[in-house]
Amino acid sequence: MNEKPLIVENIEKSFGSVQALRGVSLELERGQIYGLIGPDGAGKTTLMRIIVTLLNQDSGKILFQGKDAQKQTAFVRKNIGYMPQRFSLYPDLTVEENLHFFSDLFGVATQVQAQRIERLYQFSRLEPFKDRRAEALSGGMKQKLALSCMLMHEPSVMVMDEPTYGVDPVSRAELWDILKELAGQGKSILVSTAYMDEALLCDRIALIFKGQLLASGTPQELRRTITHALYLIKTQKAHYVFQELRRHFPETDCHLFGEGVHLLDRQNTGLSKIRQMLEQNKLPFESVQQIEPGIEDVFLDLIHRREVEP
């Protein structure tokens, strides 16, 4: 089949007076990790619930493997993998009991269950804990188990809602290694996250804010949308310097980051004059250097553009 695994066309969704999604469109390719990036409340979960047929859209269309998802609900649910944000397994069942339960739920033949479980144990490394109840697992292990249960019926398309939320850094890295391996096997993965650094791990991303897609493309393409110089002002007193900088530059051009302040030079002030301004105002800083924009810089810049557009 040549059709794309998932096509989202102009989806609109409101809850009363709140418009949760505003004309959202995206396309997922085979073997691709597509990241839906945005803060809490941006509309990521609503979109994913519509895609997996747990919610109906107000308008627009979802095409899943060439079929209208709203008209082919049973087909979608049988062939898609969905991993919700909240841990959704049975806490009083063991790791292996959960795997067998979800295998039975999706009609996986008994004779192939053992083979699939063994293969899933290889990359999840959960076999030493197969007799442990799910409620006793760590956050990262719970997410690996949820992913493994979803994979028992071998869906070609997977929808994952913030799978690394609240997970420790080591487990986050391990989960992303698993996703990369699955994509390499031809799986198509739509994954949402509020962690901007995870955007760089995706093949393609869409930045979503207040129910609207601000931009989409590869991480590299989106980083190139910032055309003004971006400077990092390293300082041990970032909050103080940030507040003072906003006296001299537009508030939307100054942002706090872990190692200091990012200043987007829309006014073309230049490095030497920025350093001179810091010195003249006796603002404490260690260095000022031009840097490449990250996805968070792009996101903040797009929000600024959205707010100033008529």
Secondary structure, 3 states (H helix, E strand, C coil): CCCCCEEEEEEEEEECCEEEEEEEEEEECCCCEEEEECCCCCCHHHHHHHHCCCCCCCEEEEEECCEECCCCHHHHHHHEEEECCCCCCCCCCEHHHHHHHHHHHCCCCHHHHHHHHHHHHHHHCCHHHCCCEHHHCCHHHHHHHHHHHHHCCCCCEEEEECCCCCCCHHHHHHHHHHHHHHHHCCCEEEEEECCHHHHHHCCEEEEEECCEEEEEECHHHHHCCCCCCEEEEECCCHHHHHHHHCCCCCHHHEEEECCEEEEECCCCCCHHHHHHHHHHCCCCCCEEEECCCCHHHHHHHHHHHHHHCC
